[in-house]
Amino acid sequence: MKNLFFLLFVLSISLCFSQTLEEDIYASTEQFYSEPNLKNLQILNTEIKIYEPQLKTEDEYFAFINLIVNKAFYLSENNYLKQAISAYEKAHQLYTKNKVYSYDIVEYCLIPLGILYHKTNAYIKAENITKHYISLAKQQDNKTQQISGSINLAKLYQSLNKHKSVISIVDKTLEFDGISKSQLQRLHSIKQTSLLLMKTNQDTLLLDGDIVFNTRDNLESLEQNYQLAKEKEDYKKAYSYFNQIKNKHLKNKLTSKREFARLSFEEAQLLYLLNEPNKALNELKNTLAILVPGFKTNQSLNETDLYPENTFIDVFDLLAAIEQNPTKKLLNYNLSFYVASLLDKETTNEESYFIKARANKNRSEKCIDILYQLYENKKSTSIIEQAINFAERNKVSYLKNNSIRKELLEKYSNNDTLLVKENQLLKEQKLLINRLLNFSTNQSYLKKQDSIRSRLIEISTTLKSLKETIDKKYAIRTTEIITLESITSKLQKSKTGIVEYFYGKNAIYQFVFTKKDYAFNKIPIDATRTQEIVDFIGYFNDASKITNDIQAFTKDAYSIYRLLNFEAINSIDKAVVIPDGFINFIPFETLLTEKTATTAFSKMPFVIKNQALAYNSSLLFYLRNETERVDDNLLGVFPVFKNSNQELIYTIDEAEAIEKQIPSKLLMHQFATKKNFINQAKDYSILHISTHASSGDFFKPATLSFSDGDLSLNNLYALNLKPNLVVLSACETGVGKLLKGEGVMSVASGFQYAGAENILFSLWQINDLSTSKIITEFYNHFSEGKSAIFSNKQSKIDYLNNETISNAKKSPYYWGAFIFYGDLQELKSSQQHNYLLVFGVLAVLIILFLAFKFYDRNARHT
């Protein structure tokens, strides 16, 4: 440390006598470029600290940005990807802040930064930066950079399995004038790869790589032949093509360790496919020797040896596949998870979390299957504990991160400006993303889009820095361990049972927890069983599907009950269901517990008649939910949409009934605006919204309609709410885009992100008359101090028992849509709370009175 200070002092003195700051910066750049190594990097970093405070002129900033970019290039080439990204980001910030437009920021900074984002799985950052520099290249009429950007964007989308977008980008780029021969070949190769992936229904190919190597040799035909051989499972021929590709890359003198490591790994993967596990293992050791300085073939790596690098994940996943010992398999997969968590540090928005959750879920399934095989031989509770943690590991990961952030903000916002700034930037990020989603593709909007994208890039860079500081300050862990002890404790308090599902590629895994016992089950699935689940969900797409063939419905409702092994928890009166995958869309209350020949819906043995059910997106959330209802005051939102083709006439009856049952403020008709709701929501314990909703699609997010427009999922993410209960009396509020690992992106999930822990919502479209009846019955029970789970169950039973309703209208289509997300504990009403307070005060007074009498009596005796 003393030597470093001395060096700093010497450099400061020497620089005082040099000609100009600009010349000093160029001299330092030249010196480092002539002999780049870690020792000289340390000297360079010292010089950077001296130069930066002195920068004033555009020429000085130009030279300094050039120095930072050269440093970033060295770091990237030597696999210090995190540091390289930070250096490129710094260069871009300096360029933007100081308007150094004479520097070619696209060529030397933004293109390599986009590539690094792609390599480290920061896909949304990669997309934003690539689209941004394509826009800059258009402004400067630089066709070469536009084409390079299009190629990199196409490769990025290919990694994300967005092959239609890939083909569209390639076709538009092929219309450019002046495309070089190598660019033309590359574009055709990318398109052919996507067509092949779509045809074979694969996510990636073996030689997918992050970004292509720059080479003068024509590799496209070799790569396509390789891909075709692999598609036909002719791995011997594929290996022959691979060796030719490898030799061409080596001939062109790859300079990056990472490029060598990728080739080595790809050879190992191909050897594994050729059923040569020992050769594959030796090649994987060679890969690790390239990536880890000083690595020995007999060495076992641990977390301290690793750094953020995608190739590590591929290596450990393949090592796990080769390994025969279950314990060692799990150790390798855990190392993959660890490296993935290091890469997560580049993640600053929800879309990136969703993408990563998908990859991590596939790995979780493999780990759960290993543990299930161990469990079959030894029924150990410790194995169940490990398995449930793998099932939970990447479930709703963004929602969990969001929850931690909101808890910290609520607790420390008065004293921590960093938390406040992070929250403000996250809100701005979500609003800007929402604006991008709503923009037209019209040319007149492209400039505005780029302006938003530039701001998103700035926000993302700042958020990353804030996230690192906050995570370190509060020791935030990426995963929280669930113990059987914590599960048992919750079950004893709530007197319930829990059934959690993990929907994998080859099986559904079921975890059952009751006060007396635990179970870990595997339900094999194939295309036929998956179709059975999808077909059952399809019954609720139209009211007539059930009533047109009641016997078919009853048969399938019982079949799904058996398929999902729901009888494993049929002895429990109250149960929590934690679904996954397609199971998110199954209303378990509508399943039948036994076969039946009756066509009268009120006489059918529905699950709802025996069990009160609540749902949750994560076991961790259920265990942490301690919401206590101590006061009932309701904010009701009823746009009604009178005199329109969307009029909800029965919601007026619903509003009047609620007002009689619970202290309420109702926002009716033109007063049911987004602004009124957002401004007043925080002041009420119950939020009731009776309106239209849209489940969205792959391009548009789910929305909730107000009298002045729609509130989107992104808008909900930005809210901070802590109500006791949210009731969404609207269609499809529980339906949305299903994301692997993160679950359903619905309006209901939006309220979860906003902070609501107890939500009543619908899974499909139903008419407003039956909705009004069920909701009115719900509040009849809820206003008496009953819990939300009881009120939801009883409202449906009341509906089935109502003799004024026809048999056709008693179809599960009309009453099964509403499900309750949240805690099962009986919630205390304000009246009960007051009674307890009065009794408590009386008890204290009686004790004081008796103590006084006792003291007085003893005093007289003495």
C-alpha positions, 0 to 999 in steps of 0.5 A: 500500500505504501508503495502505491502511495509513493508511486502516486506521489511520484506520478503527480510530481512528474506530470506537473512538469510534462507538456500537456495533460492530453499528451500525458494521457496518450503517452500512458495509453501508448505505454500500456498498449505496448506492454499490457499486463496486470502490473502495468494495469495497476500503474494505469489505474493510478494514472487514471485517478490523477488524470480524471480530476484535471479534465477540462477540454474536449480534446482531453476528454477524447484522449481520456475516453480512448484510454478507458476504452483501451483498458476495457479492451484489455480486460475483456480479452483477458476475461475480466468481463465485469471490470471490462463492462464497468470501464466501457460504461464509464467511457460511455458516460463520459462521452455523453456527459461531456458531449465528446461527439468527435470520438467514434463511440459506436465502433470502439465502445458501444459495439464491444459493450453490447457484445459483453452484455450479451456474453454475461446474459444481460440481455435487455441491456444488450438490446438497448445498447445495440438499438441505441448504437444502430440509431447513432449509426443511422444519424451518422449514415454509417452503413457498416455500423448499422449492419454490424448492429443488425447482425449482433441484434439478430444474434441476441434474439437468436439466443433468446429464441426469438427466431421470427424477430431474427428472420425479420431483422435479417431480411430488412438488413439484406436490403442495405446497399454496400453489404460486404461479402462476409456480412452477407454470408453471416446474415444468411447463416444467422437466418438459416440457423434460426430456421433450423432451430424453429424446425427442430424446436431447439433453443440453441445449437452446440456452436451457438456461441455468444458472438461470432469470431471475426475471421477472413475465412468462410466458416458459414458453410462449415457451420451449417453442415455441422448443424445439419449433421447434429440435427440428424444425430450423426455426431461422427460427421459433426465432429469432423466438421467441428475439427475443420471449424476449430482449425480455421479459428486457430489458424486465425490466431484467436487472442481471447482466452474466452474464445479458446475456452469456448472451443474447448468446451464445445469439443467436450460437449460433442465428445459427450454426445459421441458417448466418450465421457472420459475424453469429454471429462479431460477436455473439460479439465482443459477448458478449466485450465484456460479459464482458471490460472494455475488450475491442476487436473486433479483440483476441485474448484470452489466458489472463490476460484470462480468469476462471472463467465457463462462458460463456467455454467456450461462446464459445470452443467456438463460435468454434472451430466458426466458424473455418476455420483449423485452428491458430486452431480449436485455439487457441480450444479450448485457451482453453476447456480453460483456463477449464474448468481454472479452474472445476476449482478448485471441484472437491473430490470424484471425482463432479465430476471425472467430470462435467467429464471427460465435457464435456472429452472431447467437446472433445478429440475435436474437437481430435484430429479437426482434428489427424488431418486435418492428419496426413493431409496431413503425416505429422508426429510433432509432430502425433501428439504433440499428438493423444496429449496431447489424448487423455490430457488428461482421461483418468482425471483424478481418478485422476491428481489422486489419484496426485499427492496420494498421492505428495506425502503419501508424500514430505512428510507428516512435514513438511507438516500441510496434506497430512495434513489434506487426506488425512484430510478426503478419507478422511472425505469418501469415508466420508460419501459411502458412508454417504449411498449406503447410507442408506434413503430412509425418513423416519427417516433424513432427519435423519441424511442432512442431518447428513452433508450439512452435514458434507460442505459443511464438508469441501468448503469446507475442502478447497477452501482446502487445495487452493489452498494446496497447489497453489500451494506445490508448483506442481501442474499440471493437465496433464502433457505427454507427449513422444515422447521419453519414450515412446521411452525407455520402449519401449527399456527395456521392449522393447514396443509401445503401442496407445492408443484414444480412443473418440469419438462419430463415430470411434475414434482409434488411436495406435500406438507402437513402437521403430521407428515411430509411427502415428495412425489413424482408425476411423470408427464408426456404429451398426452398428459400435458394435453389433458391438463390443457384440455381441462383448462380449455373448459373455462374458455366458454360457458357452453363447453361444460354444459354441452357435455357435462359427463365429459367434464365430470370425467375429466375433473376427476381425472385431473384430480387424480393426475395431480395427486390432490387426494394426497391432501384431502384430509386437510380442511384448509390447504395452500396450493403453490402451482407452477407452469400450466397448473397456475390456470387450474381452479382446484376448487372445480375438481371432483374428488370422486366419480359421479353420474349426476348432471346436477352441479349442486350435487357434485363432489367438488373440492370446494365442498370439503376444502377451503383453498388459498394459493401462493406463488412461492412457499417462501412468501406464504411462510413470511406472510403475517398480515393481520386485519385490524381494521376494515375500510374499503376503497371501491373503484367502479367505472361502470362504463355507462352508455358504452358497449362495455357497460357493467350494469350489475357492478352498481348493485355490487357497489351498493351491497358493499357499501351496506356491509363495510365502511367504504368510499366508492369511486363511481363512473367518471371519478373512477380514474387511475389518478384517484385510485393511485392517490387514495389507495394507500389510505385503505385496508381493502381495495376493491376494483370492479372493472374490465381487465385484459390478460395481455399477450406476448407483446402487450402487458396485462391491463386494468381499465379505469374511466380515463384509460388503462393501468398496465402491469408496468404501472402497477410495478411502480406502486407501493401498496400494503393493503390487507386485501385486494379484490379484483372483481374483473375478468382474467385478472389472474391470467397473463403471459406465462413465464418459466420460473416467474409464473403468470404475468397478470394484473393480480401478479402486478398487485403482488409486485406493488406489495399486496399479500392477499388478493382475490382475483379471477382466472377467466372471463365471466358475466358481471351478474354471477360475479356480482352475486358471488362478490356480494356473498363474499362480503356478507361473510367477510364483514362478519369478521370471517377470513378471506379464505372462508368467505371465498369458499362459502360464497361459492357454496352459497351460490351452488345452494341458491335455488333461484339459480338454474342448473346451467348457471351453477356450472363451475364456469360461473363460480370457479373463476375467483381464487384467493391468493394469500394467508389462511390465518383467521384475520382479526376484525377491528371489532375483535381487536377492540374486544381483546383490548378491552378485555386486556385492560380489564385483566390488568386492572383486576390483577392490580386490584388483587395485588393491592388487596394482597399487599394491604392484607399482609401490611395489616398482619405486620 
